[in-house]
Amino acid sequence: MRILILHSRYLSGAASGENRVVEDEARLLREAGHHVSVFAPEPDASGVVGQLRAGTSAVWSRRASHAVERIVREGGVEVVHAHNLFPAVSPAALRSAVSAGAAVVITLHNYRLMCLPANLLRDARPCEDCVGHLPWRGVIHRCYRDSALGSAALAGSLGLHRGLRTFDLVTRYLAVSEFVRGKHVQAGIPADRVRVKPNFTWPVDRRSGPGDYFLFLGRLAHEKGADTLLGAWRLMGSSSLPLVVVGDGPDGDALRAAAPPGVEFRGPVPATDVPGMLAHARALLVPSRWYEAAPRSIIEAYAAGVPVLASDLGALPEAIVDGISGLPVTVDDPRAWAEAILGLDDEASSQMGAGAHRMWEERYSPERGLEGLEAAYRDAIAVGRRSRAG
């Protein structure tokens, strides 16, 4: 197949899970013999002029639209697979793809098509005010990066392209989890156009033994819930293995100042160092208090044979088979987290680690990832041909 991947790259580079998914899927498809082109511009939002350009581009990027039409026509592209559209690509590029003869697929990594910050989170709490509506409430609250201009541009783009029925041109939506699928169906996308296609991760060396510490990987911000873990370690005292916290963020200084004994902060690390850290972890801890869509860290842990303890919120419970690959834990409850952590002895960790690796093989391996992509593309191409014939 001839495939064009569209993605407005996040400026965080390799730290962005979406950027890495795009790179991994392009590599996976190429290694399988498909012809893959990638159009992945980076936005320039520096200064007032840059912000104005980014806002205009988010509504209708002529550059991206022209580039997509040219690539599709010249390369005989059969399917265009879009990831992040904002701000450097815009939904207008989807119109160009269809007019040039390609079918269109979009991966739903988050909640961007219904929520300006893409996370269904406001004031550190889950928020669904814009689900099923135009996101003007998000403009009032300056939800996109606390910017009135940015929020208005993004809301304007979504409103314009809903009015133009641009998103009706999308043949298939690929949600990264059932929870994400459900929210988009609730927001109005027809259920038969949204299927679940989980992300995948590459194989890594499996953990040897039950692990020497518990591991938190993530941004040190309120919604990620690291403070819940600090509360659990205060309750456990010296009766638990250490907690290693990897990452940084706006709450970093406060968390470090409040940390009890047994908690070590490592700061951010390159993505290439994560497998080595997982190789010695008793479990990965994901205490988020927002609607996580499909954390990449979970499938990386499974690939390494490491169980996961995660909040019972959002898409996290569906990523865990209770007692087999890990444990769901009550969100925002340090005592529940302490009990779960203390219960994960050597035997339980080893058994759940084996179950975690089986889940990676069955759901999240490159083989499963390729099968999901190829099936979605074949379906989209067939639907597109029937639509043009009719």
Residue pairs with C-beta under 8 A, 6 or more apart in sequence:
1 34
1 35
1 78
1 79
1 374
1 377
1 378
1 381
2 34
2 35
2 75
2 76
2 77
2 78
2 79
3 29
3 34
3 35
3 36
3 37
3 77
3 78
3 79
3 80
3 81
3 377
4 36
4 37
4 38
4 39
4 68
4 71
4 72
4 75
4 77
4 79
4 80
4 81
4 97
4 102
5 22
5 25
5 26
5 36
5 37
5 38
5 39
5 40
5 80
5 81
5 82
5 83
6 39
6 40
6 64
6 68
6 80
6 81
6 82
6 83
6 85
6 89
6 93
6 97
7 18
7 19
7 22
7 38
7 39
7 40
7 82
7 83
7 84
7 89
8 40
8 41
8 42
8 43
8 84
8 85
8 86
8 87
8 88
8 89
9 16
9 19
9 22
9 40
9 41
9 42
9 84
9 88
10 16
10 18
10 19
10 84
11 42
11 43
12 19
13 19
14 20
14 270
14 271
15 268
15 271
17 109
17 295
17 296
18 83
18 84
18 109
20 271
20 296
21 83
21 107
21 109
21 199
21 296
22 38
22 40
22 83
24 200
24 201
24 202
25 81
25 369
25 373
26 36
26 38
28 200
28 366
28 369
28 370
28 373
29 36
29 370
29 373
30 36
32 370
32 374
35 75
37 71
37 75
37 77
39 64
39 67
39 68
39 71
39 89
41 63
41 64
41 88
41 89
42 88
43 54
43 57
43 87
43 88
44 50
44 53
44 54
45 51
45 53
45 54
45 87
51 147
51 149
51 150
52 149
54 87
54 88
54 150
54 153
55 87
55 149
55 150
55 152
55 153
56 153
57 63
57 64
57 87
57 88
57 90
58 86
58 87
58 90
58 153
58 154
58 157
59 90
59 92
59 153
59 156
59 157
59 160
60 90
60 92
60 157
60 160
61 87
61 88
61 89
61 90
61 92
61 93
62 92
64 88
64 89
64 90
64 92
64 93
65 90
65 92
65 93
65 95
65 96
66 96
67 93
68 80
68 93
68 96
68 97
68 100
69 96
69 97
69 99
69 100
71 77
72 80
72 96
72 97
72 100
72 101
72 102
73 100
73 101
77 97
77 100
77 102
78 102
78 103
78 377
78 381
79 102
79 103
79 104
79 105
79 377
79 380
79 381
79 384
80 94
80 97
80 102
80 103
80 104
80 105
81 105
81 106
81 107
81 373
81 377
82 89
82 93
82 94
82 104
82 105
82 106
82 107
83 106
83 107
83 109
84 109
84 112
85 91
85 93
85 94
85 112
86 112
86 154
86 157
87 153
87 154
90 157
91 157
91 161
91 166
91 167
92 161
92 166
94 104
94 106
94 166
94 167
94 169
94 170
95 164
95 166
95 169
97 104
98 104
98 169
101 388
102 384
103 171
103 377
103 380
103 381
103 383
103 384
104 169
104 170
104 171
104 380
105 170
105 171
105 172
105 173
105 174
105 376
105 377
105 380
106 170
106 172
106 173
106 174
107 173
107 174
107 175
107 176
107 197
108 173
108 174
108 175
108 176
108 180
108 181
108 184
108 194
108 293
109 176
109 180
109 293
109 294
110 118
110 119
110 180
110 293
111 118
111 119
111 120
111 180
111 183
111 184
111 291
111 293
112 118
113 158
113 167
113 184
113 187
113 189
114 120
114 130
114 131
114 132
114 135
114 183
114 184
114 187
115 127
115 130
115 131
115 135
115 138
115 143
116 130
116 135
116 138
116 139
116 143
116 144
116 151
116 154
116 155
117 138
117 143
117 144
117 145
119 223
119 290
119 291
120 126
120 127
120 128
120 131
120 183
120 290
120 291
121 127
121 223
121 290
121 291
122 129
122 141
122 143
124 222
124 223
124 289
125 289
126 290
126 291
126 313
129 137
129 138
130 136
130 137
130 138
131 183
131 186
131 187
132 186
132 187
132 188
134 155
134 158
134 159
134 162
135 143
135 154
135 155
135 158
136 155
138 144
138 151
138 154
138 155
139 148
139 151
139 152
139 155
141 151
142 148
142 151
143 151
144 150
144 151
144 154
145 151
161 167
167 189
170 193
171 193
171 379
171 380
171 383
171 384
172 193
172 194
172 195
172 376
172 379
172 380
172 383
173 184
173 189
173 193
173 194
173 195
174 194
174 195
174 196
174 197
174 372
174 376
175 181
175 184
175 194
175 195
175 196
175 197
176 196
176 197
176 198
176 199
176 293
176 294
176 315
177 196
177 198
177 293
177 294
177 315
177 318
177 319
178 196
178 315
178 318
179 291
179 293
179 314
179 315
179 318
180 293
180 294
180 315
181 194
181 195
181 196
183 291
184 194
185 191
185 194
195 376
197 372
197 373
197 376
198 294
198 299
198 363
198 364
198 368
198 369
198 372
199 294
199 296
199 299
199 364
199 369
200 299
200 364
200 365
200 366
200 368
200 369
200 370
201 296
201 299
201 300
201 303
201 360
201 364
202 303
202 366
203 303
203 365
203 366
204 275
204 278
204 279
204 300
204 303
204 304
205 275
205 279
205 304
206 279
206 304
206 305
206 357
207 278
207 279
207 280
207 281
207 304
207 305
207 306
207 353
208 279
209 350
210 282
210 345
210 346
210 347
210 349
210 350
210 353
211 241
211 280
211 281
211 282
211 283
211 306
211 349
211 353
212 241
212 242
212 280
212 281
212 282
213 241
213 242
213 243
213 244
213 264
213 280
213 281
213 282
214 240
214 241
214 242
214 243
214 244
214 281
214 282
214 283
214 285
214 341
215 243
215 244
215 246
215 277
215 278
215 281
215 282
215 283
215 284
215 285
215 306
216 226
216 229
216 243
216 244
216 245
216 246
216 247
216 284
216 285
216 286
216 287
217 246
217 247
217 274
217 277
217 284
217 297
218 224
218 226
218 246
218 247
218 286
218 288
218 295
218 297
219 247
219 248
219 249
220 226
220 245
220 247
220 248
220 249
220 250
220 251
220 252
220 255
221 249
221 250
221 251
222 251
222 289
223 288
223 289
223 290
224 249
224 287
224 288
224 289
224 290
225 287
225 288
225 289
225 311
225 331
225 332
226 245
226 251
226 255
226 287
227 251
227 255
227 258
228 287
228 289
228 331
228 332
228 333
228 334
228 337
229 243
229 245
229 263
229 285
229 287
229 334
229 337
230 255
230 258
230 259
230 260
230 263
231 334
231 337
232 334
232 335
232 337
232 338
232 341
233 240
233 243
233 259
233 260
233 261
233 262
233 263
233 338
234 260
234 334
235 334
235 335
235 338
236 262
236 338
236 341
236 342
237 261
237 262
238 261
238 262
239 342
240 262
240 338
240 341
240 342
241 282
242 262
242 263
242 264
243 262
243 263
243 264
243 285
244 264
244 266
244 277
244 281
245 255
245 263
245 264
245 265
245 266
246 266
246 267
246 268
246 269
246 274
246 277
247 267
247 268
248 267
248 268
252 265
255 265
256 265
259 265
269 277
274 297
274 300
275 300
275 303
275 304
278 284
278 300
278 301
278 304
278 306
279 304
281 301
281 304
281 306
282 344
282 349
283 301
283 306
283 307
283 308
283 309
283 326
283 341
283 344
283 349
283 352
284 297
284 298
284 301
284 306
284 307
284 308
284 309
285 308
285 309
285 310
285 337
285 341
286 292
286 295
286 297
286 298
286 308
286 309
286 310
286 311
286 316
287 310
287 311
287 329
287 331
287 337
288 295
288 310
288 311
288 313
288 314
288 316
288 331
289 311
289 313
289 331
289 332
290 313
290 314
291 313
291 314
291 315
292 311
292 313
292 314
292 315
292 316
293 314
293 315
294 315
294 319
295 316
295 319
298 308
298 310
298 316
298 319
299 319
299 360
299 364
301 307
301 308
301 356
302 308
302 325
302 356
302 357
302 359
302 360
302 364
303 357
303 360
303 364
303 365
304 357
305 353
305 354
305 356
305 357
306 353
306 356
307 325
307 326
307 327
307 344
307 349
307 352
307 353
307 355
307 356
308 319
308 320
308 325
308 326
308 327
308 356
309 326
309 327
309 328
309 329
309 337
309 340
309 341
309 344
310 316
310 317
310 319
310 320
310 326
310 327
310 328
310 329
311 328
311 329
311 330
311 331
311 332
312 328
312 329
312 330
312 331
313 331
316 328
317 328
320 326
320 327
320 328
321 355
321 359
322 328
323 352
324 352
324 355
324 359
325 352
325 355
325 356
325 358
325 359
326 352
326 356
327 340
327 344
327 352
329 336
329 337
329 340
330 336
330 337
344 352
362 368
